[in-house]
Amino acid sequence: LASTALSRSADPPPVHDTDGHELRADANYYVLSANRAHGGGLTMAPGHGRLCPLFVSQDPNGQHDGFPVRITPYGVAPSDKIIRLSTDVRISFRAYTTCLQSTEWHIDSELAAGRRHVITGPVKDPSPSGRENAFRIEKYSGAEVHEYKLMSCGDWCQDLGVFRDLKGGAWFLGATEPYHVVVFKKAPPA
């Protein structure tokens, strides 16, 4: 019993939603801009002349929540359903697409417009580590109570930010600075 209590106390702190509740692996959440004046929630969109796979993008309208996501611990079947800071997670949209493929996120292996994008669907060219779909949630330093940043943690960890596609004006999530500050809002049960 004492060793169980010790291991629980060593766990990283949990991630919280906008209501102050711990994020759970068995619930869905919207990933929203911490400052809604900077746009809405994360969604999927075609990009760079491709219809599929879909890119993870931000809705430009701050009133839109985007699509809900499911966040689960990476690589293990968790007995603890709480999503924790600085631990590897997998993220997938809880939505259907016309691409008829997975909506799980991964970092694209190719540079498009000089950046690595977060996209959905199968990994085209897996790296030796095979960790293109490993992400982390980190506390945003200097943040309000429940503000976070997302990181892609394949072969190394990179901050994820939102940038505009110069051709069509779409807002894509990818490895770029400055990082995108987000909050998690619990989605209604599906």
Secondary structure, 3 states (H helix, E strand, C coil): CHHHHHHHHCCCCECECCCCCECECCCEEEEEECCHHHCCCEEEEEECCEEEEEEEEECCCCCCCCCCEEEEECCCCCCCCECECCCCEEEEECCCCCCCCCCEEEECCCCECCECEEEECCCCCCCCCCCCCCEEEEECCCCCCCCEEEEEECCCEEEEEEEECCCCCCEEEEECCCCCEEEEEECCCC
